[in-house]
Each structure stands twice: as C-alpha cells, then as structure tokens.
C-alpha cells in the first residue's frame, strides 16, 4: 500500500498523534474544525479543493534564484 498523499484531521485538532508517523512524511495535511460525525461530502470536497491548490514539493527545497 502506498503512503498517503493527504491526511484529513477532523475535530479541530492540529496534530497527528503518532498516526502513520513515517508514512505521512511527505503527505499534505488538511485540518478541519468539523467533528467527524458531521464530516459530509461538502466538507470532503472542501478538503480536496484545498489539497489541489497546494504545490507538492516532496521535501525538495524551493529555489530562490
């Protein structure tokens, strides 16, 4: 199974709690204030939209020149 590209954390927590610690090294993370029972299709699509707006660098440095 490949490492995840995206982690969505609900409930307003901004930590990963050692969940898949090594596998999440290059994953993007979206933190939602929505509680899990209320996390619906609209919230999911919002998280995907936020993920799509990001520039994935996979640990590479950004060139400034």
PyMOL Python script that loads the backbone (N, CA, C, O; Angstrom):
from pymol import cmd

cmd.read_pdbstr("""\
ATOM      1  N   UNK A   1       0.839  -1.171   0.000  1.00  0.00           N
ATOM      2  CA  UNK A   1       0.000   0.000   0.000  1.00  0.00           C
ATOM      3  C   UNK A   1       0.893   1.245   0.000  1.00  0.00           C
ATOM      4  O   UNK A   1       1.793   1.353   0.833  1.00  0.00           O
ATOM      5  N   UNK A   2       0.659   2.177  -0.913  1.00  0.00           N
ATOM      6  CA  UNK A   2       1.492   3.390  -0.969  1.00  0.00           C
ATOM      7  C   UNK A   2       1.202   4.322   0.204  1.00  0.00           C
ATOM      8  O   UNK A   2       0.142   4.252   0.826  1.00  0.00           O
ATOM      9  N   UNK A   3       2.153   5.184   0.487  1.00  0.00           N
ATOM     10  CA  UNK A   3       1.973   6.178   1.539  1.00  0.00           C
ATOM     11  C   UNK A   3       0.864   7.151   1.126  1.00  0.00           C
ATOM     12  O   UNK A   3       0.695   7.424  -0.062  1.00  0.00           O
ATOM     13  N   UNK A   4       0.113   7.672   2.091  1.00  0.00           N
ATOM     14  CA  UNK A   4      -0.990   8.588   1.756  1.00  0.00           C
ATOM     15  C   UNK A   4      -0.481   9.929   1.222  1.00  0.00           C
ATOM     16  O   UNK A   4       0.551  10.435   1.663  1.00  0.00           O
ATOM     17  N   UNK A   5      -1.215  10.488   0.276  1.00  0.00           N
ATOM     18  CA  UNK A   5      -0.912  11.815  -0.251  1.00  0.00           C
ATOM     19  C   UNK A   5      -1.568  12.900   0.597  1.00  0.00           C
ATOM     20  O   UNK A   5      -1.095  14.036   0.643  1.00  0.00           O
ATOM     21  N   UNK A   6      -2.661  12.540   1.266  1.00  0.00           N
ATOM     22  CA  UNK A   6      -3.438  13.526   2.017  1.00  0.00           C
ATOM     23  C   UNK A   6      -3.932  12.922   3.324  1.00  0.00           C
ATOM     24  O   UNK A   6      -4.441  11.801   3.349  1.00  0.00           O
ATOM     25  N   UNK A   7      -3.776  13.674   4.412  1.00  0.00           N
ATOM     26  CA  UNK A   7      -4.363  13.330   5.698  1.00  0.00           C
ATOM     27  C   UNK A   7      -5.378  14.409   6.040  1.00  0.00           C
ATOM     28  O   UNK A   7      -5.051  15.596   6.031  1.00  0.00           O
ATOM     29  N   UNK A   8      -6.598  14.009   6.337  1.00  0.00           N
ATOM     30  CA  UNK A   8      -7.627  14.951   6.772  1.00  0.00           C
ATOM     31  C   UNK A   8      -7.872  14.676   8.245  1.00  0.00           C
ATOM     32  O   UNK A   8      -8.259  13.571   8.624  1.00  0.00           O
ATOM     33  N   UNK A   9      -7.646  15.690   9.077  1.00  0.00           N
ATOM     34  CA  UNK A   9      -7.849  15.550  10.524  1.00  0.00           C
ATOM     35  C   UNK A   9      -9.048  16.402  10.910  1.00  0.00           C
ATOM     36  O   UNK A   9      -9.053  17.612  10.683  1.00  0.00           O
ATOM     37  N   UNK A  10     -10.067  15.773  11.492  1.00  0.00           N
ATOM     38  CA  UNK A  10     -11.279  16.484  11.880  1.00  0.00           C
ATOM     39  C   UNK A  10     -11.237  16.859  13.356  1.00  0.00           C
ATOM     40  O   UNK A  10     -10.334  16.447  14.084  1.00  0.00           O
ATOM     41  N   UNK A  11     -12.205  17.631  13.785  1.00  0.00           N
ATOM     42  CA  UNK A  11     -12.363  17.966  15.187  1.00  0.00           C
ATOM     43  C   UNK A  11     -11.518  19.125  15.675  1.00  0.00           C
ATOM     44  O   UNK A  11     -11.474  19.393  16.876  1.00  0.00           O
ATOM     45  N   UNK A  12     -10.849  19.815  14.774  1.00  0.00           N
ATOM     46  CA  UNK A  12     -10.085  20.990  15.157  1.00  0.00           C
ATOM     47  C   UNK A  12      -8.695  20.703  15.714  1.00  0.00           C
ATOM     48  O   UNK A  12      -7.951  21.633  16.024  1.00  0.00           O
ATOM     49  N   UNK A  13      -8.338  19.433  15.843  1.00  0.00           N
ATOM     50  CA  UNK A  13      -7.005  19.088  16.337  1.00  0.00           C
ATOM     51  C   UNK A  13      -5.964  19.349  15.248  1.00  0.00           C
ATOM     52  O   UNK A  13      -6.201  19.069  14.073  1.00  0.00           O
ATOM     53  N   UNK A  14      -4.822  19.883  15.645  1.00  0.00           N
ATOM     54  CA  UNK A  14      -3.762  20.198  14.687  1.00  0.00           C
ATOM     55  C   UNK A  14      -2.513  19.379  15.004  1.00  0.00           C
ATOM     56  O   UNK A  14      -1.415  19.920  15.132  1.00  0.00           O
ATOM     57  N   UNK A  15      -2.700  18.080  15.127  1.00  0.00           N
ATOM     58  CA  UNK A  15      -1.598  17.159  15.418  1.00  0.00           C
ATOM     59  C   UNK A  15      -1.923  15.812  14.787  1.00  0.00           C
ATOM     60  O   UNK A  15      -3.069  15.544  14.427  1.00  0.00           O
ATOM     61  N   UNK A  16      -0.903  14.967  14.656  1.00  0.00           N
ATOM     62  CA  UNK A  16      -1.144  13.651  14.051  1.00  0.00           C
ATOM     63  C   UNK A  16      -1.106  12.524  15.066  1.00  0.00           C
ATOM     64  O   UNK A  16      -1.430  11.388  14.721  1.00  0.00           O
ATOM     65  N   UNK A  17      -0.729  12.792  16.287  1.00  0.00           N
ATOM     66  CA  UNK A  17      -0.781  11.812  17.378  1.00  0.00           C
ATOM     67  C   UNK A  17      -0.067  10.505  17.046  1.00  0.00           C
ATOM     68  O   UNK A  17      -0.560   9.429  17.385  1.00  0.00           O
ATOM     69  N   UNK A  18       1.081  10.585  16.393  1.00  0.00           N
ATOM     70  CA  UNK A  18       1.870   9.411  16.015  1.00  0.00           C
ATOM     71  C   UNK A  18       1.143   8.458  15.072  1.00  0.00           C
ATOM     72  O   UNK A  18       1.553   7.306  14.929  1.00  0.00           O
ATOM     73  N   UNK A  19       0.083   8.911  14.434  1.00  0.00           N
ATOM     74  CA  UNK A  19      -0.652   8.092  13.474  1.00  0.00           C
ATOM     75  C   UNK A  19       0.111   8.072  12.156  1.00  0.00           C
ATOM     76  O   UNK A  19       0.297   9.119  11.535  1.00  0.00           O
ATOM     77  N   UNK A  20       0.550   6.906  11.726  1.00  0.00           N
ATOM     78  CA  UNK A  20       1.300   6.738  10.470  1.00  0.00           C
ATOM     79  C   UNK A  20       2.454   7.742  10.382  1.00  0.00           C
ATOM     80  O   UNK A  20       2.674   8.361   9.341  1.00  0.00           O
ATOM     81  N   UNK A  21       3.167   7.888  11.463  1.00  0.00           N
ATOM     82  CA  UNK A  21       4.189   8.925  11.579  1.00  0.00           C
ATOM     83  C   UNK A  21       5.175   8.931  10.413  1.00  0.00           C
ATOM     84  O   UNK A  21       5.410   9.983   9.819  1.00  0.00           O
ATOM     85  N   UNK A  22       5.751   7.789  10.078  1.00  0.00           N
ATOM     86  CA  UNK A  22       6.741   7.730   8.987  1.00  0.00           C
ATOM     87  C   UNK A  22       6.064   7.813   7.621  1.00  0.00           C
ATOM     88  O   UNK A  22       6.622   8.404   6.697  1.00  0.00           O
ATOM     89  N   UNK A  23       4.881   7.237   7.479  1.00  0.00           N
ATOM     90  CA  UNK A  23       4.191   7.228   6.195  1.00  0.00           C
ATOM     91  C   UNK A  23       3.693   8.622   5.799  1.00  0.00           C
ATOM     92  O   UNK A  23       3.495   8.895   4.615  1.00  0.00           O
ATOM     93  N   UNK A  24       3.494   9.491   6.770  1.00  0.00           N
ATOM     94  CA  UNK A  24       2.979  10.835   6.491  1.00  0.00           C
ATOM     95  C   UNK A  24       4.076  11.860   6.229  1.00  0.00           C
ATOM     96  O   UNK A  24       3.786  13.052   6.126  1.00  0.00           O
ATOM     97  N   UNK A  25       5.314  11.430   6.119  1.00  0.00           N
ATOM     98  CA  UNK A  25       6.436  12.355   5.981  1.00  0.00           C
ATOM     99  C   UNK A  25       6.262  13.343   4.829  1.00  0.00           C
ATOM    100  O   UNK A  25       6.600  14.517   4.982  1.00  0.00           O
ATOM    101  N   UNK A  26       5.753  12.908   3.697  1.00  0.00           N
ATOM    102  CA  UNK A  26       5.585  13.791   2.542  1.00  0.00           C
ATOM    103  C   UNK A  26       4.125  14.007   2.190  1.00  0.00           C
ATOM    104  O   UNK A  26       3.810  14.453   1.087  1.00  0.00           O
ATOM    105  N   UNK A  27       3.235  13.695   3.113  1.00  0.00           N
ATOM    106  CA  UNK A  27       1.802  13.872   2.880  1.00  0.00           C
ATOM    107  C   UNK A  27       1.392  15.314   3.141  1.00  0.00           C
ATOM    108  O   UNK A  27       2.008  16.014   3.945  1.00  0.00           O
ATOM    109  N   UNK A  28       0.363  15.737   2.463  1.00  0.00           N
ATOM    110  CA  UNK A  28      -0.260  17.027   2.747  1.00  0.00           C
ATOM    111  C   UNK A  28      -1.292  16.794   3.841  1.00  0.00           C
ATOM    112  O   UNK A  28      -1.898  15.724   3.901  1.00  0.00           O
ATOM    113  N   UNK A  29      -1.500  17.777   4.700  1.00  0.00           N
ATOM    114  CA  UNK A  29      -2.440  17.644   5.797  1.00  0.00           C
ATOM    115  C   UNK A  29      -3.452  18.773   5.754  1.00  0.00           C
ATOM    116  O   UNK A  29      -3.100  19.941   5.587  1.00  0.00           O
ATOM    117  N   UNK A  30      -4.711  18.403   5.908  1.00  0.00           N
ATOM    118  CA  UNK A  30      -5.799  19.367   5.984  1.00  0.00           C
ATOM    119  C   UNK A  30      -6.469  19.173   7.336  1.00  0.00           C
ATOM    120  O   UNK A  30      -6.862  18.060   7.686  1.00  0.00           O
ATOM    121  N   UNK A  31      -6.599  20.250   8.089  1.00  0.00           N
ATOM    122  CA  UNK A  31      -7.209  20.190   9.410  1.00  0.00           C
ATOM    123  C   UNK A  31      -8.562  20.881   9.354  1.00  0.00           C
ATOM    124  O   UNK A  31      -8.667  22.040   8.953  1.00  0.00           O
ATOM    125  N   UNK A  32      -9.589  20.155   9.760  1.00  0.00           N
ATOM    126  CA  UNK A  32     -10.958  20.665   9.704  1.00  0.00           C
ATOM    127  C   UNK A  32     -11.504  20.818  11.121  1.00  0.00           C
ATOM    128  O   UNK A  32     -11.279  19.957  11.972  1.00  0.00           O
ATOM    129  N   UNK A  33     -12.215  21.904  11.371  1.00  0.00           N
ATOM    130  CA  UNK A  33     -12.861  22.105  12.664  1.00  0.00           C
ATOM    131  C   UNK A  33     -14.130  21.264  12.797  1.00  0.00           C
ATOM    132  O   UNK A  33     -14.657  21.100  13.897  1.00  0.00           O
ATOM    133  N   UNK A  34     -14.610  20.739  11.691  1.00  0.00           N
ATOM    134  CA  UNK A  34     -15.822  19.927  11.679  1.00  0.00           C
ATOM    135  C   UNK A  34     -15.591  18.618  12.448  1.00  0.00           C
ATOM    136  O   UNK A  34     -14.561  17.968  12.269  1.00  0.00           O
ATOM    137  N   UNK A  35     -16.532  18.238  13.289  1.00  0.00           N
ATOM    138  CA  UNK A  35     -16.431  16.970  14.002  1.00  0.00           C
ATOM    139  C   UNK A  35     -16.720  15.807  13.055  1.00  0.00           C
ATOM    140  O   UNK A  35     -17.474  15.963  12.095  1.00  0.00           O
ATOM    141  N   UNK A  36     -16.128  14.652  13.318  1.00  0.00           N
ATOM    142  CA  UNK A  36     -16.234  13.507  12.411  1.00  0.00           C
ATOM    143  C   UNK A  36     -17.676  13.131  12.058  1.00  0.00           C
ATOM    144  O   UNK A  36     -17.948  12.888  10.883  1.00  0.00           O
ATOM    145  N   UNK A  37     -18.624  13.069  13.017  1.00  0.00           N
ATOM    146  CA  UNK A  37     -19.988  12.680  12.622  1.00  0.00           C
ATOM    147  C   UNK A  37     -20.630  13.658  11.640  1.00  0.00           C
ATOM    148  O   UNK A  37     -21.536  13.285  10.894  1.00  0.00           O
ATOM    149  N   UNK A  38     -20.166  14.903  11.636  1.00  0.00           N
ATOM    150  CA  UNK A  38     -20.730  15.927  10.751  1.00  0.00           C
ATOM    151  C   UNK A  38     -19.923  16.091   9.461  1.00  0.00           C
ATOM    152  O   UNK A  38     -20.292  16.887   8.598  1.00  0.00           O
ATOM    153  N   UNK A  39     -18.839  15.352   9.329  1.00  0.00           N
ATOM    154  CA  UNK A  39     -17.980  15.463   8.145  1.00  0.00           C
ATOM    155  C   UNK A  39     -18.695  14.796   6.972  1.00  0.00           C
ATOM    156  O   UNK A  39     -18.771  13.571   6.888  1.00  0.00           O
ATOM    157  N   UNK A  40     -19.212  15.623   6.075  1.00  0.00           N
ATOM    158  CA  UNK A  40     -20.019  15.116   4.970  1.00  0.00           C
ATOM    159  C   UNK A  40     -19.315  15.335   3.630  1.00  0.00           C
ATOM    160  O   UNK A  40     -18.150  15.730   3.581  1.00  0.00           O
ATOM    161  N   UNK A  41     -20.035  15.073   2.561  1.00  0.00           N
ATOM    162  CA  UNK A  41     -19.484  15.207   1.211  1.00  0.00           C
ATOM    163  C   UNK A  41     -18.960  16.624   0.954  1.00  0.00           C
ATOM    164  O   UNK A  41     -17.906  16.801   0.344  1.00  0.00           O
ATOM    165  N   UNK A  42     -19.694  17.615   1.419  1.00  0.00           N
ATOM    166  CA  UNK A  42     -19.285  19.010   1.205  1.00  0.00           C
ATOM    167  C   UNK A  42     -17.957  19.306   1.902  1.00  0.00           C
ATOM    168  O   UNK A  42     -17.086  19.955   1.323  1.00  0.00           O
ATOM    169  N   UNK A  43     -17.798  18.837   3.134  1.00  0.00           N
ATOM    170  CA  UNK A  43     -16.540  19.019   3.867  1.00  0.00           C
ATOM    171  C   UNK A  43     -15.396  18.286   3.161  1.00  0.00           C
ATOM    172  O   UNK A  43     -14.283  18.804   3.063  1.00  0.00           O
ATOM    173  N   UNK A  44     -15.679  17.085   2.674  1.00  0.00           N
ATOM    174  CA  UNK A  44     -14.669  16.303   1.966  1.00  0.00           C
ATOM    175  C   UNK A  44     -14.218  17.015   0.696  1.00  0.00           C
ATOM    176  O   UNK A  44     -13.021  17.108   0.422  1.00  0.00           O
ATOM    177  N   UNK A  45     -15.174  17.516  -0.076  1.00  0.00           N
ATOM    178  CA  UNK A  45     -14.831  18.232  -1.298  1.00  0.00           C
ATOM    179  C   UNK A  45     -14.056  19.511  -0.994  1.00  0.00           C
ATOM    180  O   UNK A  45     -13.181  19.905  -1.765  1.00  0.00           O
ATOM    181  N   UNK A  46     -14.372  20.157   0.117  1.00  0.00           N
ATOM    182  CA  UNK A  46     -13.630  21.348   0.537  1.00  0.00           C
ATOM    183  C   UNK A  46     -12.173  20.988   0.850  1.00  0.00           C
ATOM    184  O   UNK A  46     -11.257  21.720   0.474  1.00  0.00           O
ATOM    185  N   UNK A  47     -11.965  19.871   1.531  1.00  0.00           N
ATOM    186  CA  UNK A  47     -10.604  19.421   1.853  1.00  0.00           C
ATOM    187  C   UNK A  47      -9.845  19.076   0.573  1.00  0.00           C
ATOM    188  O   UNK A  47      -8.669  19.415   0.440  1.00  0.00           O
ATOM    189  N   UNK A  48     -10.506  18.408  -0.365  1.00  0.00           N
ATOM    190  CA  UNK A  48      -9.865  18.079  -1.641  1.00  0.00           C
ATOM    191  C   UNK A  48      -9.510  19.334  -2.427  1.00  0.00           C
ATOM    192  O   UNK A  48      -8.455  19.397  -3.057  1.00  0.00           O
ATOM    193  N   UNK A  49     -10.384  20.327  -2.391  1.00  0.00           N
ATOM    194  CA  UNK A  49     -10.125  21.590  -3.080  1.00  0.00           C
ATOM    195  C   UNK A  49      -8.894  22.280  -2.494  1.00  0.00           C
ATOM    196  O   UNK A  49      -8.054  22.791  -3.234  1.00  0.00           O
ATOM    197  N   UNK A  50      -8.792  22.292  -1.168  1.00  0.00           N
ATOM    198  CA  UNK A  50      -7.621  22.881  -0.515  1.00  0.00           C
ATOM    199  C   UNK A  50      -6.354  22.129  -0.909  1.00  0.00           C
ATOM    200  O   UNK A  50      -5.318  22.742  -1.166  1.00  0.00           O
ATOM    201  N   UNK A  51      -6.436  20.812  -0.955  1.00  0.00           N
ATOM    202  CA  UNK A  51      -5.298  19.965  -1.340  1.00  0.00           C
ATOM    203  C   UNK A  51      -4.856  20.261  -2.780  1.00  0.00           C
ATOM    204  O   UNK A  51      -3.660  20.332  -3.065  1.00  0.00           O
ATOM    205  N   UNK A  52      -5.811  20.428  -3.668  1.00  0.00           N
ATOM    206  CA  UNK A  52      -5.494  20.680  -5.075  1.00  0.00           C
ATOM    207  C   UNK A  52      -4.798  22.016  -5.292  1.00  0.00           C
ATOM    208  O   UNK A  52      -4.082  22.183  -6.280  1.00  0.00           O
ATOM    209  N   UNK A  53      -4.995  22.970  -4.384  1.00  0.00           N
ATOM    210  CA  UNK A  53      -4.392  24.294  -4.532  1.00  0.00           C
ATOM    211  C   UNK A  53      -2.925  24.318  -4.105  1.00  0.00           C
ATOM    212  O   UNK A  53      -2.220  25.298  -4.349  1.00  0.00           O
ATOM    213  N   UNK A  54      -2.473  23.250  -3.476  1.00  0.00           N
ATOM    214  CA  UNK A  54      -1.106  23.227  -2.953  1.00  0.00           C
ATOM    215  C   UNK A  54      -0.096  22.785  -4.003  1.00  0.00           C
ATOM    216  O   UNK A  54      -0.408  22.018  -4.914  1.00  0.00           O
ATOM    217  N   UNK A  55       1.120  23.291  -3.849  1.00  0.00           N
ATOM    218  CA  UNK A  55       2.223  22.883  -4.722  1.00  0.00           C
ATOM    219  C   UNK A  55       3.011  21.801  -3.995  1.00  0.00           C
ATOM    220  O   UNK A  55       3.637  22.068  -2.969  1.00  0.00           O
ATOM    221  N   UNK A  56       2.979  20.590  -4.520  1.00  0.00           N
ATOM    222  CA  UNK A  56       3.671  19.469  -3.882  1.00  0.00           C
ATOM    223  C   UNK A  56       5.144  19.524  -4.238  1.00  0.00           C
ATOM    224  O   UNK A  56       5.500  19.618  -5.413  1.00  0.00           O
ATOM    225  N   UNK A  57       6.017  19.465  -3.211  1.00  0.00           N
ATOM    226  CA  UNK A  57       7.456  19.515  -3.444  1.00  0.00           C
ATOM    227  C   UNK A  57       8.166  18.259  -2.954  1.00  0.00           C
ATOM    228  O   UNK A  57       9.346  18.065  -3.244  1.00  0.00           O
ATOM    229  N   UNK A  58       7.464  17.407  -2.219  1.00  0.00           N
ATOM    230  CA  UNK A  58       8.022  16.131  -1.746  1.00  0.00           C
ATOM    231  C   UNK A  58       9.355  16.309  -1.036  1.00  0.00           C
ATOM    232  O   UNK A  58      10.274  15.517  -1.243  1.00  0.00           O
ATOM    233  N   UNK A  59       9.474  17.323  -0.214  1.00  0.00           N
ATOM    234  CA  UNK A  59      10.679  17.550   0.570  1.00  0.00           C
ATOM    235  C   UNK A  59      11.756  18.353  -0.123  1.00  0.00           C
ATOM    236  O   UNK A  59      12.776  18.660   0.494  1.00  0.00           O
ATOM    237  N   UNK A  60      11.564  18.704  -1.387  1.00  0.00           N
ATOM    238  CA  UNK A  60      12.566  19.476  -2.113  1.00  0.00           C
ATOM    239  C   UNK A  60      12.562  20.930  -1.633  1.00  0.00           C
ATOM    240  O   UNK A  60      11.533  21.447  -1.200  1.00  0.00           O
ATOM    241  N   UNK A  61      13.705  21.567  -1.716  1.00  0.00           N
ATOM    242  CA  UNK A  61      13.795  22.974  -1.362  1.00  0.00           C
ATOM    243  C   UNK A  61      13.299  23.832  -2.504  1.00  0.00           C
ATOM    244  O   UNK A  61      13.391  23.448  -3.670  1.00  0.00           O
ATOM    245  N   UNK A  62      12.776  24.985  -2.168  1.00  0.00           N
ATOM    246  CA  UNK A  62      12.302  25.929  -3.172  1.00  0.00           C
ATOM    247  C   UNK A  62      13.477  26.767  -3.631  1.00  0.00           C
ATOM    248  O   UNK A  62      14.196  27.334  -2.807  1.00  0.00           O
ATOM    249  N   UNK A  63      13.678  26.852  -4.925  1.00  0.00           N
ATOM    250  CA  UNK A  63      14.796  27.681  -5.428  1.00  0.00           C
ATOM    251  C   UNK A  63      14.378  29.139  -5.374  1.00  0.00           C
ATOM    252  O   UNK A  63      13.239  29.479  -5.695  1.00  0.00           O
ATOM    253  N   UNK A  64      15.297  29.997  -4.969  1.00  0.00           N
ATOM    254  CA  UNK A  64      15.009  31.422  -4.850  1.00  0.00           C
ATOM    255  C   UNK A  64      15.706  32.227  -5.945  1.00  0.00           C
ATOM    256  O   UNK A  64      15.675  33.457  -5.937  1.00  0.00           O
ATOM    257  N   UNK A  65      16.321  31.533  -6.868  1.00  0.00           N
ATOM    258  CA  UNK A  65      17.069  32.278  -7.872  1.00  0.00           C
ATOM    259  C   UNK A  65      16.558  32.056  -9.197  1.00  0.00           C
ATOM    260  O   UNK A  65      17.081  32.614 -10.162  1.00  0.00           O
TER     261      UNK A  65
END
""", "prot")
cmd.dss("prot")
cmd.show_as("cartoon", "prot")
cmd.util.cbc("prot")
cmd.orient("prot")
